[in-house]
Amino acid sequence: HAEKAMILNIDDYYSIHTKRMPNMTTTSTAVHLATILMNPITIQCAISNMNIHNPRLVDAELIKLNLNNRFMTPLGLSHNQRWEFHSVDDSTKLEELTVYNYDTRLKEKRNNHLMKDVVLIDLQENNLHSLNAYIKAINAIVNVPSMQ
């Protein structure tokens, strides 16, 4: 998988299948775990080591231009101007009200949701409630010899 792009997933998992041991202070002994998974993207090559950072760090002119074009201009239009309302004939209305069956398309995309290529890097006791906990999880990936 070294030549393919990968998605890293660090997720918290709480073991709820524990024995209940009620006493004066606790009601259970649940375990907090972190699952660390790598999911290869088979249709995308790995990203090269080229620098992609903006040398200006923050480009105020570019931010202003995008704010104006993407937000201020559309907000200056009335509802009718924005959606350009016009009369619609009956056949178009019926077409828009038609219920479609997407089940076949969902079955076709079922393979996209399989976990056959997912690599389990580590399953560690970790609650992921702090920055240090996330660093511990990331170090598990960094310490894998094939990832160095």
PyMOL commands that place a pseudoatom at each C-alpha (Angstrom):
pseudoatom trace, name=CA, resn=HIS, resi=1, chain=A, elem=C, hetatm=0, pos=[0.000, 0.000, 0.000]
pseudoatom trace, name=CA, resn=ALA, resi=2, chain=A, elem=C, hetatm=0, pos=[3.028, 2.310, 0.095]
pseudoatom trace, name=CA, resn=GLU, resi=3, chain=A, elem=C, hetatm=0, pos=[2.316, 3.820, -3.333]
pseudoatom trace, name=CA, resn=LYS, resi=4, chain=A, elem=C, hetatm=0, pos=[-1.341, 4.626, -2.560]
pseudoatom trace, name=CA, resn=ALA, resi=5, chain=A, elem=C, hetatm=0, pos=[-2.859, 7.466, -0.562]
pseudoatom trace, name=CA, resn=MET, resi=6, chain=A, elem=C, hetatm=0, pos=[-4.112, 6.433, 2.872]
pseudoatom trace, name=CA, resn=ILE, resi=7, chain=A, elem=C, hetatm=0, pos=[-6.780, 7.719, 5.237]
pseudoatom trace, name=CA, resn=LEU, resi=8, chain=A, elem=C, hetatm=0, pos=[-5.872, 7.610, 8.922]
pseudoatom trace, name=CA, resn=ASN, resi=9, chain=A, elem=C, hetatm=0, pos=[-8.703, 7.014, 11.367]
pseudoatom trace, name=CA, resn=ILE, resi=10, chain=A, elem=C, hetatm=0, pos=[-8.147, 7.332, 15.112]
pseudoatom trace, name=CA, resn=ASP, resi=11, chain=A, elem=C, hetatm=0, pos=[-11.390, 6.559, 16.887]
pseudoatom trace, name=CA, resn=ASP, resi=12, chain=A, elem=C, hetatm=0, pos=[-12.457, 6.056, 20.476]
pseudoatom trace, name=CA, resn=TYR, resi=13, chain=A, elem=C, hetatm=0, pos=[-14.123, 2.816, 21.452]
pseudoatom trace, name=CA, resn=TYR, resi=14, chain=A, elem=C, hetatm=0, pos=[-15.702, 2.078, 24.789]
pseudoatom trace, name=CA, resn=SER, resi=15, chain=A, elem=C, hetatm=0, pos=[-15.891, -1.552, 25.797]
pseudoatom trace, name=CA, resn=ILE, resi=16, chain=A, elem=C, hetatm=0, pos=[-19.428, -1.889, 27.100]
pseudoatom trace, name=CA, resn=HIS, resi=17, chain=A, elem=C, hetatm=0, pos=[-19.161, -5.655, 27.461]
pseudoatom trace, name=CA, resn=THR, resi=18, chain=A, elem=C, hetatm=0, pos=[-17.814, -5.577, 30.990]
pseudoatom trace, name=CA, resn=LYS, resi=19, chain=A, elem=C, hetatm=0, pos=[-18.864, -7.195, 34.214]
pseudoatom trace, name=CA, resn=ARG, resi=20, chain=A, elem=C, hetatm=0, pos=[-20.865, -4.952, 36.455]
pseudoatom trace, name=CA, resn=MET, resi=21, chain=A, elem=C, hetatm=0, pos=[-19.121, -4.681, 39.802]
pseudoatom trace, name=CA, resn=PRO, resi=22, chain=A, elem=C, hetatm=0, pos=[-21.148, -2.243, 41.857]
pseudoatom trace, name=CA, resn=ASN, resi=23, chain=A, elem=C, hetatm=0, pos=[-19.520, -0.985, 45.005]
pseudoatom trace, name=CA, resn=MET, resi=24, chain=A, elem=C, hetatm=0, pos=[-19.490, 2.259, 46.921]
pseudoatom trace, name=CA, resn=THR, resi=25, chain=A, elem=C, hetatm=0, pos=[-17.673, 4.309, 44.261]
pseudoatom trace, name=CA, resn=THR, resi=26, chain=A, elem=C, hetatm=0, pos=[-18.125, 2.706, 40.832]
pseudoatom trace, name=CA, resn=THR, resi=27, chain=A, elem=C, hetatm=0, pos=[-20.885, 0.933, 38.982]
pseudoatom trace, name=CA, resn=SER, resi=28, chain=A, elem=C, hetatm=0, pos=[-18.850, -0.675, 36.177]
pseudoatom trace, name=CA, resn=THR, resi=29, chain=A, elem=C, hetatm=0, pos=[-15.345, -1.250, 34.852]
pseudoatom trace, name=CA, resn=ALA, resi=30, chain=A, elem=C, hetatm=0, pos=[-15.632, -0.064, 31.246]
pseudoatom trace, name=CA, resn=VAL, resi=31, chain=A, elem=C, hetatm=0, pos=[-12.406, 0.201, 29.258]
pseudoatom trace, name=CA, resn=HIS, resi=32, chain=A, elem=C, hetatm=0, pos=[-11.593, 3.143, 26.970]
pseudoatom trace, name=CA, resn=LEU, resi=33, chain=A, elem=C, hetatm=0, pos=[-9.805, 2.038, 23.804]
pseudoatom trace, name=CA, resn=ALA, resi=34, chain=A, elem=C, hetatm=0, pos=[-8.507, 3.784, 20.702]
pseudoatom trace, name=CA, resn=THR, resi=35, chain=A, elem=C, hetatm=0, pos=[-8.619, 2.035, 17.345]
pseudoatom trace, name=CA, resn=ILE, resi=36, chain=A, elem=C, hetatm=0, pos=[-6.023, 3.202, 14.845]
pseudoatom trace, name=CA, resn=LEU, resi=37, chain=A, elem=C, hetatm=0, pos=[-6.850, 2.243, 11.262]
pseudoatom trace, name=CA, resn=MET, resi=38, chain=A, elem=C, hetatm=0, pos=[-5.325, 2.994, 7.864]
pseudoatom trace, name=CA, resn=ASN, resi=39, chain=A, elem=C, hetatm=0, pos=[-7.634, 2.780, 4.872]
pseudoatom trace, name=CA, resn=PRO, resi=40, chain=A, elem=C, hetatm=0, pos=[-5.866, 2.727, 1.474]
pseudoatom trace, name=CA, resn=ILE, resi=41, chain=A, elem=C, hetatm=0, pos=[-7.450, 4.686, -1.355]
pseudoatom trace, name=CA, resn=THR, resi=42, chain=A, elem=C, hetatm=0, pos=[-6.986, 2.373, -4.315]
pseudoatom trace, name=CA, resn=ILE, resi=43, chain=A, elem=C, hetatm=0, pos=[-7.842, 4.983, -6.963]
pseudoatom trace, name=CA, resn=GLN, resi=44, chain=A, elem=C, hetatm=0, pos=[-5.556, 7.776, -5.690]
pseudoatom trace, name=CA, resn=CYS, resi=45, chain=A, elem=C, hetatm=0, pos=[-1.765, 7.837, -5.738]
pseudoatom trace, name=CA, resn=ALA, resi=46, chain=A, elem=C, hetatm=0, pos=[0.125, 8.955, -2.670]
pseudoatom trace, name=CA, resn=ILE, resi=47, chain=A, elem=C, hetatm=0, pos=[0.754, 12.685, -2.337]
pseudoatom trace, name=CA, resn=SER, resi=48, chain=A, elem=C, hetatm=0, pos=[4.268, 13.721, -3.290]
pseudoatom trace, name=CA, resn=ASN, resi=49, chain=A, elem=C, hetatm=0, pos=[6.561, 15.542, -0.866]
pseudoatom trace, name=CA, resn=MET, resi=50, chain=A, elem=C, hetatm=0, pos=[6.226, 18.865, -2.708]
pseudoatom trace, name=CA, resn=ASN, resi=51, chain=A, elem=C, hetatm=0, pos=[5.677, 21.945, -0.550]
pseudoatom trace, name=CA, resn=ILE, resi=52, chain=A, elem=C, hetatm=0, pos=[2.058, 23.091, -0.915]
pseudoatom trace, name=CA, resn=HIS, resi=53, chain=A, elem=C, hetatm=0, pos=[2.034, 25.825, 1.738]
pseudoatom trace, name=CA, resn=ASN, resi=54, chain=A, elem=C, hetatm=0, pos=[1.242, 29.427, 0.880]
pseudoatom trace, name=CA, resn=PRO, resi=55, chain=A, elem=C, hetatm=0, pos=[4.489, 31.444, 1.255]
pseudoatom trace, name=CA, resn=ARG, resi=56, chain=A, elem=C, hetatm=0, pos=[2.453, 34.510, 2.280]
pseudoatom trace, name=CA, resn=LEU, resi=57, chain=A, elem=C, hetatm=0, pos=[0.852, 32.415, 5.062]
pseudoatom trace, name=CA, resn=VAL, resi=58, chain=A, elem=C, hetatm=0, pos=[-2.276, 34.619, 5.140]
pseudoatom trace, name=CA, resn=ASP, resi=59, chain=A, elem=C, hetatm=0, pos=[-3.227, 36.320, 1.886]
pseudoatom trace, name=CA, resn=ALA, resi=60, chain=A, elem=C, hetatm=0, pos=[-5.655, 39.055, 2.963]
pseudoatom trace, name=CA, resn=GLU, resi=61, chain=A, elem=C, hetatm=0, pos=[-6.526, 40.068, -0.609]
pseudoatom trace, name=CA, resn=LEU, resi=62, chain=A, elem=C, hetatm=0, pos=[-7.442, 36.502, -1.542]
pseudoatom trace, name=CA, resn=ILE, resi=63, chain=A, elem=C, hetatm=0, pos=[-9.594, 36.169, 1.585]
pseudoatom trace, name=CA, resn=LYS, resi=64, chain=A, elem=C, hetatm=0, pos=[-11.436, 39.437, 0.830]
pseudoatom trace, name=CA, resn=LEU, resi=65, chain=A, elem=C, hetatm=0, pos=[-12.006, 38.436, -2.789]
pseudoatom trace, name=CA, resn=ASN, resi=66, chain=A, elem=C, hetatm=0, pos=[-13.453, 35.046, -1.815]
pseudoatom trace, name=CA, resn=LEU, resi=67, chain=A, elem=C, hetatm=0, pos=[-15.635, 36.528, 0.934]
pseudoatom trace, name=CA, resn=ASN, resi=68, chain=A, elem=C, hetatm=0, pos=[-17.047, 39.055, -1.504]
pseudoatom trace, name=CA, resn=ASN, resi=69, chain=A, elem=C, hetatm=0, pos=[-17.636, 36.604, -4.361]
pseudoatom trace, name=CA, resn=ARG, resi=70, chain=A, elem=C, hetatm=0, pos=[-18.868, 33.619, -2.358]
pseudoatom trace, name=CA, resn=PHE, resi=71, chain=A, elem=C, hetatm=0, pos=[-20.900, 35.307, 0.376]
pseudoatom trace, name=CA, resn=MET, resi=72, chain=A, elem=C, hetatm=0, pos=[-21.560, 39.034, -0.030]
pseudoatom trace, name=CA, resn=THR, resi=73, chain=A, elem=C, hetatm=0, pos=[-22.772, 38.955, -3.647]
pseudoatom trace, name=CA, resn=PRO, resi=74, chain=A, elem=C, hetatm=0, pos=[-25.341, 36.158, -3.085]
pseudoatom trace, name=CA, resn=LEU, resi=75, chain=A, elem=C, hetatm=0, pos=[-26.516, 37.783, 0.169]
pseudoatom trace, name=CA, resn=GLY, resi=76, chain=A, elem=C, hetatm=0, pos=[-27.284, 40.978, -1.775]
pseudoatom trace, name=CA, resn=LEU, resi=77, chain=A, elem=C, hetatm=0, pos=[-29.904, 39.191, -3.893]
pseudoatom trace, name=CA, resn=SER, resi=78, chain=A, elem=C, hetatm=0, pos=[-33.540, 38.782, -2.947]
pseudoatom trace, name=CA, resn=HIS, resi=79, chain=A, elem=C, hetatm=0, pos=[-34.971, 35.276, -2.593]
pseudoatom trace, name=CA, resn=ASN, resi=80, chain=A, elem=C, hetatm=0, pos=[-36.715, 35.506, -5.980]
pseudoatom trace, name=CA, resn=GLN, resi=81, chain=A, elem=C, hetatm=0, pos=[-33.599, 36.847, -7.706]
pseudoatom trace, name=CA, resn=ARG, resi=82, chain=A, elem=C, hetatm=0, pos=[-31.426, 34.153, -6.227]
pseudoatom trace, name=CA, resn=TRP, resi=83, chain=A, elem=C, hetatm=0, pos=[-33.633, 31.249, -7.237]
pseudoatom trace, name=CA, resn=GLU, resi=84, chain=A, elem=C, hetatm=0, pos=[-34.990, 32.876, -10.427]
pseudoatom trace, name=CA, resn=PHE, resi=85, chain=A, elem=C, hetatm=0, pos=[-38.561, 31.742, -9.905]
pseudoatom trace, name=CA, resn=HIS, resi=86, chain=A, elem=C, hetatm=0, pos=[-40.556, 31.049, -13.015]
pseudoatom trace, name=CA, resn=SER, resi=87, chain=A, elem=C, hetatm=0, pos=[-43.735, 29.205, -13.834]
pseudoatom trace, name=CA, resn=VAL, resi=88, chain=A, elem=C, hetatm=0, pos=[-43.376, 25.438, -14.107]
pseudoatom trace, name=CA, resn=ASP, resi=89, chain=A, elem=C, hetatm=0, pos=[-45.586, 23.277, -16.313]
pseudoatom trace, name=CA, resn=ASP, resi=90, chain=A, elem=C, hetatm=0, pos=[-47.496, 20.309, -14.889]
pseudoatom trace, name=CA, resn=SER, resi=91, chain=A, elem=C, hetatm=0, pos=[-45.232, 17.621, -16.386]
pseudoatom trace, name=CA, resn=THR, resi=92, chain=A, elem=C, hetatm=0, pos=[-42.187, 19.193, -14.732]
pseudoatom trace, name=CA, resn=LYS, resi=93, chain=A, elem=C, hetatm=0, pos=[-44.027, 19.334, -11.393]
pseudoatom trace, name=CA, resn=LEU, resi=94, chain=A, elem=C, hetatm=0, pos=[-44.929, 15.639, -11.720]
pseudoatom trace, name=CA, resn=GLU, resi=95, chain=A, elem=C, hetatm=0, pos=[-41.323, 14.776, -12.568]
pseudoatom trace, name=CA, resn=GLU, resi=96, chain=A, elem=C, hetatm=0, pos=[-40.096, 16.633, -9.483]
pseudoatom trace, name=CA, resn=LEU, resi=97, chain=A, elem=C, hetatm=0, pos=[-42.603, 14.764, -7.287]
pseudoatom trace, name=CA, resn=THR, resi=98, chain=A, elem=C, hetatm=0, pos=[-41.683, 11.329, -8.636]
pseudoatom trace, name=CA, resn=VAL, resi=99, chain=A, elem=C, hetatm=0, pos=[-40.180, 8.976, -6.058]
pseudoatom trace, name=CA, resn=TYR, resi=100, chain=A, elem=C, hetatm=0, pos=[-37.125, 7.141, -7.330]
pseudoatom trace, name=CA, resn=ASN, resi=101, chain=A, elem=C, hetatm=0, pos=[-35.781, 3.778, -6.213]
pseudoatom trace, name=CA, resn=TYR, resi=102, chain=A, elem=C, hetatm=0, pos=[-32.124, 4.185, -5.289]
pseudoatom trace, name=CA, resn=ASP, resi=103, chain=A, elem=C, hetatm=0, pos=[-31.757, 0.649, -3.933]
pseudoatom trace, name=CA, resn=THR, resi=104, chain=A, elem=C, hetatm=0, pos=[-29.956, -0.641, -7.027]
pseudoatom trace, name=CA, resn=ARG, resi=105, chain=A, elem=C, hetatm=0, pos=[-27.403, 2.161, -6.889]
pseudoatom trace, name=CA, resn=LEU, resi=106, chain=A, elem=C, hetatm=0, pos=[-26.831, 1.481, -3.191]
pseudoatom trace, name=CA, resn=LYS, resi=107, chain=A, elem=C, hetatm=0, pos=[-26.192, -2.187, -3.950]
pseudoatom trace, name=CA, resn=GLU, resi=108, chain=A, elem=C, hetatm=0, pos=[-23.694, -1.189, -6.653]
pseudoatom trace, name=CA, resn=LYS, resi=109, chain=A, elem=C, hetatm=0, pos=[-21.794, 0.997, -4.170]
pseudoatom trace, name=CA, resn=ARG, resi=110, chain=A, elem=C, hetatm=0, pos=[-21.808, -1.660, -1.437]
pseudoatom trace, name=CA, resn=ASN, resi=111, chain=A, elem=C, hetatm=0, pos=[-18.202, -2.599, -2.237]
pseudoatom trace, name=CA, resn=ASN, resi=112, chain=A, elem=C, hetatm=0, pos=[-17.094, 0.940, -1.345]
pseudoatom trace, name=CA, resn=HIS, resi=113, chain=A, elem=C, hetatm=0, pos=[-18.116, 0.322, 2.270]
pseudoatom trace, name=CA, resn=LEU, resi=114, chain=A, elem=C, hetatm=0, pos=[-16.313, -2.978, 2.770]
pseudoatom trace, name=CA, resn=MET, resi=115, chain=A, elem=C, hetatm=0, pos=[-13.366, -3.062, 5.154]
pseudoatom trace, name=CA, resn=LYS, resi=116, chain=A, elem=C, hetatm=0, pos=[-11.352, -5.659, 3.231]
pseudoatom trace, name=CA, resn=ASP, resi=117, chain=A, elem=C, hetatm=0, pos=[-8.325, -3.372, 2.647]
pseudoatom trace, name=CA, resn=VAL, resi=118, chain=A, elem=C, hetatm=0, pos=[-8.371, -1.624, 6.037]
pseudoatom trace, name=CA, resn=VAL, resi=119, chain=A, elem=C, hetatm=0, pos=[-5.196, -2.111, 8.081]
pseudoatom trace, name=CA, resn=LEU, resi=120, chain=A, elem=C, hetatm=0, pos=[-5.506, -2.202, 11.876]
pseudoatom trace, name=CA, resn=ILE, resi=121, chain=A, elem=C, hetatm=0, pos=[-2.376, -0.445, 13.137]
pseudoatom trace, name=CA, resn=ASP, resi=122, chain=A, elem=C, hetatm=0, pos=[-3.110, -0.640, 16.853]
pseudoatom trace, name=CA, resn=LEU, resi=123, chain=A, elem=C, hetatm=0, pos=[-5.794, -1.096, 19.462]
pseudoatom trace, name=CA, resn=GLN, resi=124, chain=A, elem=C, hetatm=0, pos=[-4.602, 0.621, 22.603]
pseudoatom trace, name=CA, resn=GLU, resi=125, chain=A, elem=C, hetatm=0, pos=[-6.035, 1.551, 25.955]
pseudoatom trace, name=CA, resn=ASN, resi=126, chain=A, elem=C, hetatm=0, pos=[-6.550, 5.267, 25.449]
pseudoatom trace, name=CA, resn=ASN, resi=127, chain=A, elem=C, hetatm=0, pos=[-9.504, 7.570, 26.149]
pseudoatom trace, name=CA, resn=LEU, resi=128, chain=A, elem=C, hetatm=0, pos=[-8.510, 10.265, 23.579]
pseudoatom trace, name=CA, resn=HIS, resi=129, chain=A, elem=C, hetatm=0, pos=[-9.558, 13.008, 26.000]
pseudoatom trace, name=CA, resn=SER, resi=130, chain=A, elem=C, hetatm=0, pos=[-6.369, 15.070, 25.751]
pseudoatom trace, name=CA, resn=LEU, resi=131, chain=A, elem=C, hetatm=0, pos=[-3.690, 16.201, 23.332]
pseudoatom trace, name=CA, resn=ASN, resi=132, chain=A, elem=C, hetatm=0, pos=[-1.201, 13.807, 24.940]
pseudoatom trace, name=CA, resn=ALA, resi=133, chain=A, elem=C, hetatm=0, pos=[-3.622, 10.923, 24.345]
pseudoatom trace, name=CA, resn=TYR, resi=134, chain=A, elem=C, hetatm=0, pos=[-3.794, 11.782, 20.624]
pseudoatom trace, name=CA, resn=ILE, resi=135, chain=A, elem=C, hetatm=0, pos=[0.002, 12.106, 20.464]
pseudoatom trace, name=CA, resn=LYS, resi=136, chain=A, elem=C, hetatm=0, pos=[0.269, 8.636, 22.007]
pseudoatom trace, name=CA, resn=ALA, resi=137, chain=A, elem=C, hetatm=0, pos=[-2.057, 7.298, 19.285]
pseudoatom trace, name=CA, resn=ILE, resi=138, chain=A, elem=C, hetatm=0, pos=[-0.120, 9.048, 16.491]
pseudoatom trace, name=CA, resn=ASN, resi=139, chain=A, elem=C, hetatm=0, pos=[3.176, 7.720, 17.870]
pseudoatom trace, name=CA, resn=ALA, resi=140, chain=A, elem=C, hetatm=0, pos=[1.792, 4.213, 17.391]
pseudoatom trace, name=CA, resn=ILE, resi=141, chain=A, elem=C, hetatm=0, pos=[1.661, 4.965, 13.645]
pseudoatom trace, name=CA, resn=VAL, resi=142, chain=A, elem=C, hetatm=0, pos=[5.029, 6.682, 13.513]
pseudoatom trace, name=CA, resn=ASN, resi=143, chain=A, elem=C, hetatm=0, pos=[6.651, 3.681, 15.209]
pseudoatom trace, name=CA, resn=VAL, resi=144, chain=A, elem=C, hetatm=0, pos=[5.437, 1.196, 12.567]
pseudoatom trace, name=CA, resn=PRO, resi=145, chain=A, elem=C, hetatm=0, pos=[8.599, 0.345, 10.548]
pseudoatom trace, name=CA, resn=SER, resi=146, chain=A, elem=C, hetatm=0, pos=[6.859, 0.441, 7.145]
pseudoatom trace, name=CA, resn=MET, resi=147, chain=A, elem=C, hetatm=0, pos=[5.517, 3.963, 7.859]
pseudoatom trace, name=CA, resn=GLN, resi=148, chain=A, elem=C, hetatm=0, pos=[8.949, 5.505, 8.497]
for i in range(1, 148): cmd.bond("trace and resi %d" % i, "trace and resi %d" % (i + 1))
show_as sticks, trace
zoom trace
